[in-house]
Amino acid sequence: MGGKAFGNQNVTNDLGGILVAGSTHVLTTEIWGAEPPLGTMTPAWITYHPEPVVLQTLNEWSYAKDFLTCSNPSPLPAKAPERGAQRCEVEIGSKQAGRTVLVHVICDNAGINGIILNGNYYAPYGNIYNFMEINVTPFVKFGMTNEIIVLDNGKMTIEKASIEFYEKGAYP
């Protein structure tokens, strides 16, 4: 942006250095009205997803058809053959305390019915997207093992998953 013309206006606001020229971002905007936007079946939105300071991948997942009894962990991609839960344990170091912490899960199709971190449930946003990212900072146990459970509607595969660390207040 950096002061270059945009339409009939001069844009100079880079949001305090976050939107610097040449950087890549995903921006979030919800569009609501009396009817869904033209050409869509639901409200539309775009997301902002900056690069984390630290990214910790979540590669080992266990499937539980009954939501409780997990199989042995296996590497990604983690396939759920039918409705159930997929579970991952991750050590989050104490040196990450003071940062904003997000869980980011990407699947092959829509079907995340929620994410549970250390017993705290996060509801999905409409169950129509193939990813979910949530700020879990208040419920992280720094310096300890944390449990992440992804609830699914069946026939879903977790393709990528991570814990992302941002400077406090940077995102979201």
Kinemage of the C-alpha trace (Angstrom):
@kinemage 1
@onewidth
@group {chain A} dominant
@subgroup {mainchain}
@vectorlist {calphas} color= white
{ca met a 1} P 0.000 0.000 0.000
{ca gly a 2} L 2.683 2.490 1.079
{ca gly a 3} L 0.964 5.615 -0.259
{ca lys a 4} L 0.173 4.238 -3.724
{ca ala a 5} L -3.094 5.290 -5.304
{ca phe a 6} L -6.028 2.948 -4.748
{ca gly a 7} L -9.109 3.964 -6.722
{ca asn a 8} L -9.485 7.695 -6.154
{ca gln a 9} L -7.765 7.718 -2.777
{ca asn a 10} L -4.212 7.622 -1.500
{ca val a 11} L -3.719 4.700 0.922
{ca thr a 12} L -0.983 5.085 3.530
{ca asn a 13} L -2.304 3.102 6.506
{ca asp a 14} L -0.238 -0.076 6.878
{ca leu a 15} L -1.885 -0.891 10.252
{ca gly a 16} L 1.183 -0.022 12.277
{ca gly a 17} L 3.641 -1.923 10.079
{ca ile a 18} L 1.594 -5.128 9.787
{ca leu a 19} L 0.643 -4.641 6.116
{ca val a 20} L 4.012 -3.727 4.668
{ca ala a 21} L 4.498 -3.692 0.909
{ca gly a 22} L 5.409 -7.102 -0.490
{ca ser a 23} L 4.078 -9.081 2.496
{ca thr a 24} L 1.423 -11.773 2.114
{ca his a 25} L -1.752 -11.875 4.219
{ca val a 26} L -5.162 -13.464 4.412
{ca leu a 27} L -7.761 -10.916 5.605
{ca thr a 28} L -11.029 -11.604 7.478
{ca thr a 29} L -14.182 -9.696 6.658
{ca glu a 30} L -17.742 -10.908 7.180
{ca ile a 31} L -20.450 -9.776 4.787
{ca trp a 32} L -23.974 -9.930 6.191
{ca gly a 33} L -27.296 -8.622 4.991
{ca ala a 34} L -30.930 -9.531 4.531
{ca glu a 35} L -29.854 -12.100 1.912
{ca pro a 36} L -26.578 -13.971 1.291
{ca pro a 37} L -24.199 -12.199 -1.108
{ca leu a 38} L -25.007 -12.767 -4.768
{ca gly a 39} L -23.779 -16.144 -5.975
{ca thr a 40} L -23.331 -17.680 -2.512
{ca met a 41} L -25.484 -19.864 -0.308
{ca thr a 42} L -24.118 -18.362 2.910
{ca pro a 43} L -22.481 -15.198 4.230
{ca ala a 44} L -19.026 -14.573 2.748
{ca trp a 45} L -15.807 -13.894 4.610
{ca ile a 46} L -12.082 -13.473 4.058
{ca thr a 47} L -9.416 -14.138 6.715
{ca tyr a 48} L -6.229 -12.389 7.818
{ca his a 49} L -3.488 -14.850 8.751
{ca pro a 50} L -0.029 -13.363 9.339
{ca glu a 51} L 3.107 -15.473 9.670
{ca pro a 52} L 3.599 -16.701 13.244
{ca val a 53} L 6.777 -15.982 15.210
{ca val a 54} L 6.996 -19.724 15.979
{ca leu a 55} L 5.124 -22.567 14.297
{ca gln a 56} L 4.897 -25.968 15.953
{ca thr a 57} L 3.429 -28.651 13.677
{ca leu a 58} L 1.056 -31.275 15.069
{ca asn a 59} L 1.948 -34.436 13.179
{ca glu a 60} L 0.716 -37.345 15.346
{ca trp a 61} L -3.053 -37.921 15.733
{ca ser a 62} L -5.232 -40.677 17.225
{ca tyr a 63} L -8.773 -41.481 16.035
{ca ala a 64} L -11.652 -42.322 18.420
{ca lys a 65} L -14.917 -43.540 16.891
{ca asp a 66} L -16.630 -43.314 20.305
{ca phe a 67} L -14.993 -39.893 21.007
{ca leu a 68} L -13.154 -41.418 24.009
{ca thr a 69} L -11.115 -44.513 23.127
{ca cys a 70} L -8.235 -43.395 20.914
{ca ser a 71} L -6.180 -45.575 18.601
{ca asn a 72} L -2.397 -45.432 18.591
{ca pro a 73} L -1.074 -42.152 17.149
{ca ser a 74} L -0.250 -42.061 13.464
{ca pro a 75} L 1.258 -39.325 11.273
{ca leu a 76} L -0.665 -36.860 9.143
{ca pro a 77} L -2.750 -37.064 7.075
{ca ala a 78} L -5.146 -38.240 9.834
{ca lys a 79} L -8.235 -39.859 8.337
{ca ala a 80} L -11.531 -40.164 10.198
{ca pro a 81} L -13.474 -42.931 8.438
{ca glu a 82} L -16.678 -41.945 10.222
{ca arg a 83} L -17.989 -39.481 12.801
{ca gly a 84} L -15.698 -39.297 15.823
{ca ala a 85} L -12.781 -37.400 17.284
{ca gln a 86} L -9.098 -37.041 16.514
{ca arg a 87} L -6.717 -36.380 19.372
{ca cys a 88} L -3.210 -34.941 19.609
{ca glu a 89} L -0.967 -34.238 22.573
{ca val a 90} L 1.617 -31.479 22.366
{ca glu a 91} L 4.181 -30.056 24.765
{ca ile a 92} L 4.060 -26.262 24.750
{ca gly a 93} L 7.257 -24.860 26.202
{ca ser a 94} L 7.215 -22.354 29.046
{ca lys a 95} L 9.289 -19.938 26.936
{ca gln a 96} L 6.129 -19.376 24.833
{ca ala a 97} L 4.247 -17.931 27.834
{ca gly a 98} L 3.261 -14.342 27.156
{ca arg a 99} L 2.588 -14.950 23.457
{ca thr a 100} L -0.752 -15.276 21.696
{ca val a 101} L -1.352 -18.957 20.868
{ca leu a 102} L -3.525 -20.275 18.019
{ca val a 103} L -4.513 -23.783 16.973
{ca his a 104} L -4.796 -24.057 13.179
{ca val a 105} L -6.330 -27.186 11.571
{ca ile a 106} L -6.849 -27.726 7.819
{ca cys a 107} L -8.936 -30.627 6.474
{ca asp a 108} L -9.718 -32.030 3.051
{ca asn a 109} L -13.375 -30.956 3.265
{ca ala a 110} L -15.832 -29.144 5.497
{ca gly a 111} L -16.633 -31.054 8.628
{ca ile a 112} L -14.925 -29.770 11.758
{ca asn a 113} L -17.571 -29.904 14.487
{ca gly a 114} L -15.397 -28.146 17.031
{ca ile a 115} L -12.017 -28.201 18.730
{ca ile a 116} L -11.358 -28.943 22.389
{ca leu a 117} L -8.154 -27.732 24.048
{ca asn a 118} L -7.527 -29.046 27.563
{ca gly a 119} L -11.274 -29.553 28.084
{ca asn a 120} L -12.343 -26.156 26.669
{ca tyr a 121} L -14.704 -26.432 23.686
{ca tyr a 122} L -14.542 -24.072 20.715
{ca ala a 123} L -17.575 -24.209 18.421
{ca pro a 124} L -17.115 -24.179 14.651
{ca tyr a 125} L -18.270 -21.273 12.544
{ca gly a 126} L -21.020 -22.808 10.488
{ca asn a 127} L -19.394 -26.192 9.753
{ca ile a 128} L -18.999 -25.158 6.124
{ca tyr a 129} L -15.258 -24.518 6.005
{ca asn a 130} L -12.339 -26.914 5.633
{ca phe a 131} L -10.257 -25.208 8.330
{ca met a 132} L -10.553 -23.790 11.807
{ca glu a 133} L -8.181 -21.486 13.646
{ca ile a 134} L -8.793 -20.415 17.205
{ca asn a 135} L -7.072 -18.322 19.834
{ca val a 136} L -6.492 -20.746 22.725
{ca thr a 137} L -4.155 -18.553 24.790
{ca pro a 138} L -6.244 -18.511 28.012
{ca phe a 139} L -6.346 -22.315 28.215
{ca val a 140} L -2.777 -23.295 27.282
{ca lys a 141} L -0.720 -25.064 29.955
{ca phe a 142} L 2.759 -23.665 29.297
{ca gly a 143} L 5.610 -26.027 30.115
{ca met a 144} L 3.206 -28.987 30.091
{ca thr a 145} L 1.489 -31.426 27.754
{ca asn a 146} L -1.705 -30.044 26.195
{ca glu a 147} L -4.516 -32.117 24.676
{ca ile a 148} L -6.161 -31.076 21.405
{ca ile a 149} L -9.274 -32.868 20.164
{ca val a 150} L -10.825 -32.198 16.759
{ca leu a 151} L -14.473 -33.307 16.530
{ca asp a 152} L -15.465 -34.324 13.021
{ca asn a 153} L -18.582 -35.186 11.087
{ca gly a 154} L -16.988 -38.220 9.488
{ca lys a 155} L -15.112 -38.941 6.289
{ca met a 156} L -12.737 -36.073 6.992
{ca thr a 157} L -8.944 -36.028 6.855
{ca ile a 158} L -6.755 -33.618 8.802
{ca glu a 159} L -4.145 -32.552 6.234
{ca lys a 160} L -2.227 -29.961 8.286
{ca ala a 161} L -2.321 -28.871 11.898
{ca ser a 162} L -0.193 -26.555 13.983
{ca ile a 163} L 0.145 -24.479 17.107
{ca glu a 164} L 1.112 -20.946 16.132
{ca phe a 165} L 2.737 -18.387 18.418
{ca tyr a 166} L 2.448 -14.619 17.883
{ca glu a 167} L 3.733 -11.657 19.842
{ca lys a 168} L 1.135 -10.794 22.468
{ca gly a 169} L -1.688 -8.775 20.933
{ca ala a 170} L -0.409 -9.113 17.357
{ca tyr a 171} L -3.059 -11.598 16.253
{ca pro a 172} L -5.977 -11.979 16.402
